[in-house]
Amino acid sequence: MKKYQCTICGYIYDDAQESVKFEELPDDWTCPICGAPKSVFKEIKEEKPSEIKEIDEEEDLKEMSNSEIAYICSNLAKACEKQYLEEEQKLFTELYNHYLNKEKDLEGTLENVKEKVNKDLEEFDKAFQIADKYQDRGAKRVLTWASKATNMMNVIINNYKEKGIDYIKNTKIWVCDICGFIYIGDVPPTVCPICKVPSFKILEVK
């Protein structure tokens, strides 16, 4: 019997415990936890431990775009807010606005957004290798959240391109304030499937 895992929330579908095999589920079946489509599930295969590829120190660094710098400054501002560091929060917010204004393509079109998401997904494997190399558990945790949230964003973009405005018409869009998980539906999950915070941290996008 096979097992399949949702790459968004980690839910495992075990053929041995279900009445219907995963491969026989209809194409429109969705994850019972986070609502992700069947297509994002991957078969769990037993893998042999392998050595992490050595990465050149110079490859660890890259020049960031204005949008990436703006995103980092925004997160730093939020972190300062939680620690009641008002002056630092103000400075990081100013930096965020500065780089946000410099990034002409931040908003972009749907295709531009799709391109950026695909680029992010391609970079995660390398980022995980770097985190493993330096045994940075904090970085691995953030990368896990980010990769799952980005995968969910990719699913939503693909669904929107396929179904058009009807995909989000007469429903609500929710975003986790902690990890960025996105959910389409009338009521958000009781617990975020990625970072496990309660539903009051999953905010409706107005």
N, C-alpha and C positions, 0 to 999 in steps of 0.2 A: 504494500500500500504506500501511496505517496503523500507527502505533505507539501503544502504551498503556503507561502507567507506574504502578507500584504507589505509592500515596500514603503507604505506611508505610515501605518500605525503599528505594524508588527504582528497583527492578528494571524493566527495559523489555522489553516483549513486542513484538517486531517481526514483523509479518505476513510481511514479505519473507524472513525467515530461518527461519520456522517452517513446518511441514507443514500446520498447521491455523490458519485465521484466528481471531483473538481472539473475534470475535462468534460463532463456531461452537463455541467451547469449552463444555463442560457447565457448568451453574450451580454445581455443587459443586467446580469446579476451583479450586485455591488457588495462591498465589504460591510458586514453588519455593524462594525464599530465606527469607521470613519466615512463610509459612503463611497470609497474609491472603486473604480470599475475593475472588473475581472482581469483586464489586460495588465494591471500593475502588479499582479501576484507573480511570484517566482517560485519555482520548485526548490525545495530545500534539499540540497545534496551534501553528502558528507565529504568534506574537503580535507586533504592532507595539509598540515602546516607547512608553509613555505617561507623562505627567507624574504625579508623585505628588501626590495631593490635599493641599493645605496644611491642616494641623491646628492648631486653636486651642491655644495654650499651656495654657489652663485645662483643655482636654480631656485633656491628657497625664496628669493626676492624677485619681485617684478614691479614694474611701474604701474601704479594704480590709475584708473580713470577718475575724472572728476566726480562721476556718479558714485564710484566705490568709496572715495574719500568722504563724500557727503553722507553716505549710508553709515560709515563708521562714526563720524562726528555726531550723527543723530542718535546712535546707540549709546555713545559716551555721554551725551546730554541727558538721556533717559536714566543712565546709571547714576549720574550726579544728582538728578532730581530725587531718586530713591534714597540717596544718602544725605539729602538736605544741603547739598553744596551749591547754593544758589549762584554764586559768582562763577564757579566753574561751569555750571549748567548754561549760564548766559553766554560765556565765551565759546563753548562748543556749539551752541545754537547759532551764534554768529558765523562760525566757521562752516557749519552745515549750509546756511543760507548762501554764503559766499560761493561754495563749490557747486551748490545746486543751480545757482544762476549761471555758472560757467558751463555747465553741462547742457548743451543745446538740445541734445537728443534724449533727455531723461524720460520725457513723456512718450515720445515716439508713436509709431503705429503698432498695431497688433503684431505685425511681422517683425518689427524691431524688438518688441518685447519677447517674442518667441525666440528670436536669435540670441538675445541676452540670456534667456533661461537655458537654452541648449548649451551655450558657452559655459555657464555656471555648472551644469550637470557634468560636463566633460572635465572640469577642474577638480571635482570632489575626490576622485581616486588619488590624484597626486597629493591633494591636501591631507587626506587620511594617512598616506605614506609618510609625509613629513611629521604629522602628529605622532605617529607610531615611532618614528626615528628618535624623537626627543622625549618620548614617553609622556606626552602632555595630555593628561586625562581631561582637563578642562576644555582644551581645543577639540578633542575627539567628541566630547559631549555636544559642544556647539555645532560642530560639523554634522553630527548625526541629526540634530534638530533641523539644521538648515537644509540638508540634503533631502530629508523627508518632506519638508514644507515646499521646497523647490519642485520636487517630483509631483506633489499635489497641484502646484500651480501649472505645471506642464500639462497635466491631465485636464484641468479646467480650460486652459487655452485651446487644447485639441477639441474638447467637447463644444466649446463656443464656436470654433471655426466650422465644425460639422453641423451644429444645430442652429446657429445664429442666435438672435436676440431671444428666441423662445426658451433657450436654455436657462436664462436668468429672469425671464418675465414672470410676474406674479409669484415670486419667491423672494427669499432674503439671502444676503451674503454676509458671512460671519468670518472674522479674523481673530485668531488668538493673539492677545496683547503681549504674550511672553515669547512664543516661538515663531509666530507668523503663519501657523496652520490656517488654511482657508476651507470653509465649508459652505456648500450651497444647499439651502433647505429652510423650511419654516422655523424649525427649532434646532439650536446647536446641540452637539453631544453633551451629555452631563459632565464628562471629563474630556479634556483635550487628549486625543489619541497619541500625540507626540510627546508633549512635556508634562502631561498628567495634571495640569491645573484644573480647578473646577470651572463650571460653565460661566460663572460671572466674569471670568477673565477673557471669555470669547465674546468679542464685541461685534455688534451689528454695524455694517458699513452703510452709512447714510448717503 
